[in-house]
Amino acid sequence: MVPVKLLVLGAQNTGKTALCVRFMTKRFIGEYDHKKEVTYRCSRVVDQEAVDLEILDIACKESSVASLESSIRWADGFLLLYSITQRLSFLEVPQLKKLIDQTKQSLVLIANKADLEIGREVTTEEGQRLAKELSCTFKELSVAEAVLAVEAAVFQLIRLVLDQQRPLPDRRSYMLTVRHALTRKLTRSKTMQW
Ligand SMILES: Nc1nc2c(ncn2[C@@H]2O[C@H](COP(=O)(O)OP(=O)(O)OP(=O)(O)O)[C@@H](O)[C@H]2O)c(=O)[nH]1
């Protein structure tokens, strides 16, 4: 079992708890008790790898900068949420990203509440642009409506963490680079034969 620790971050009311509960139970529950921070534990198989998962949902209202920083140090990967209906939560993203250690690059930016099109304050393109600037993966989804999208986002983050933990030559990104280089070389030599 590979231990993987994930932290769910974002401004208030962006759906952090809803996302954790959705991932753990597959259910969407409207309202939660926000007073305490909660650690969810479960195991999942990701790409044939058994993963021992801990997901920390911190109560933003209650937590000090010091405790936020200590949670960030604890985590291997981050789900950073904003709500498409709360422009302010989108504007807070770069600040939160700055708090995350530069060496910790496993981060998925989630634009939540995609079902609330009528109240949209942040466009999909703005989210994509920000993710590009912050060099992270981007997903727009609705925790309320899409159980599979939530699972896919968490799994994608787990893959990033596992990839980051592998010694450099084993990393998926490294293998992909080598594969692309080889393909290019093979294509070129084929072209030359013709
Ligand atoms: N329509 C809609 N509502 C959502 C969605 N996700 C969460 N909510 C609602 O948004 C509100 C806030 O969700 P929470 O999960 O409590 O948000 P949080 O980020 O944990 O909030 P704090 O603990 O205050 O930081 C709740 O009323 C949820 O039911 C979604 O995808 N669509």
The ligand as an SDF file (V2000), in Angstrom:
LIG
                    3D

 32 34  0  0  0  0  0  0  0  0999 V2000
  -25.3620   23.8600   -6.6230 N   0  0  0  0  0  0  0  0  0  0  0  0
  -24.2650   23.3680   -6.0700 C   0  0  0  0  0  0  0  0  0  0  0  0
  -24.0630   23.5380   -4.7520 N   0  0  0  0  0  0  0  0  0  0  0  0
  -22.9270   23.0180   -4.2230 C   0  0  0  0  0  0  0  0  0  0  0  0
  -21.9810   22.2930   -4.9810 C   0  0  0  0  0  0  0  0  0  0  0  0
  -20.9790   21.9200   -4.1530 N   0  0  0  0  0  0  0  0  0  0  0  0
  -21.2910   22.3760   -2.9430 C   0  0  0  0  0  0  0  0  0  0  0  0
  -22.4650   23.0500   -2.9670 N   0  0  0  0  0  0  0  0  0  0  0  0
  -23.1430   23.7510   -1.8630 C   0  0  0  0  0  0  0  0  0  0  0  0
  -22.3300   24.8300   -1.4700 O   0  0  0  0  0  0  0  0  0  0  0  0
  -22.3940   25.0290   -0.0610 C   0  0  0  0  0  0  0  0  0  0  0  0
  -21.0010   24.9590    0.5420 C   0  0  0  0  0  0  0  0  0  0  0  0
  -20.5000   23.6500    0.4130 O   0  0  0  0  0  0  0  0  0  0  0  0
  -19.4510   23.0800    1.4610 P   0  0  0  0  0  0  0  0  0  0  0  0
  -19.0320   21.7390    1.0090 O   0  0  0  0  0  0  0  0  0  0  0  0
  -19.9900   23.2060    2.8350 O   0  0  0  0  0  0  0  0  0  0  0  0
  -18.2830   24.1460    1.2410 O   0  0  0  0  0  0  0  0  0  0  0  0
  -16.8930   24.3040    2.0440 P   0  0  0  0  0  0  0  0  0  0  0  0
  -15.9230   24.8080    1.0510 O   0  0  0  0  0  0  0  0  0  0  0  0
  -16.5550   23.0320    2.7480 O   0  0  0  0  0  0  0  0  0  0  0  0
  -17.2560   25.4410    3.0680 O   0  0  0  0  0  0  0  0  0  0  0  0
  -16.3940   25.9480    4.3870 P   0  0  0  0  0  0  0  0  0  0  0  0
  -16.3220   24.7800    5.3250 O   0  0  0  0  0  0  0  0  0  0  0  0
  -17.2130   27.0920    4.8830 O   0  0  0  0  0  0  0  0  0  0  0  0
  -15.0480   26.3860    3.9130 O   0  0  0  0  0  0  0  0  0  0  0  0
  -23.3210   23.9630    0.4870 C   0  0  0  0  0  0  0  0  0  0  0  0
  -24.5940   24.5260    0.6090 O   0  0  0  0  0  0  0  0  0  0  0  0
  -23.3070   22.8910   -0.6030 C   0  0  0  0  0  0  0  0  0  0  0  0
  -24.5060   22.1760   -0.6280 O   0  0  0  0  0  0  0  0  0  0  0  0
  -22.2520   22.1250   -6.3850 C   0  0  0  0  0  0  0  0  0  0  0  0
  -21.4900   21.5310   -7.1630 O   0  0  0  0  0  0  0  0  0  0  0  0
  -23.3970   22.6930   -6.8650 N   0  0  0  0  0  0  0  0  0  0  0  0
  1  2  1  0
  2  3  2  0
  2 32  1  0
  3  4  1  0
  4  5  2  0
  4  8  1  0
  5  6  1  0
  5 30  1  0
  6  7  2  0
  7  8  1  0
  8  9  1  0
  9 10  1  0
  9 28  1  0
 10 11  1  0
 11 12  1  0
 11 26  1  0
 12 13  1  0
 13 14  1  0
 14 15  2  0
 14 16  1  0
 14 17  1  0
 17 18  1  0
 18 19  2  0
 18 20  1  0
 18 21  1  0
 21 22  1  0
 22 23  2  0
 22 24  1  0
 22 25  1  0
 26 27  1  0
 26 28  1  0
 28 29  1  0
 30 31  2  0
 30 32  1  0
M  END
$$$$
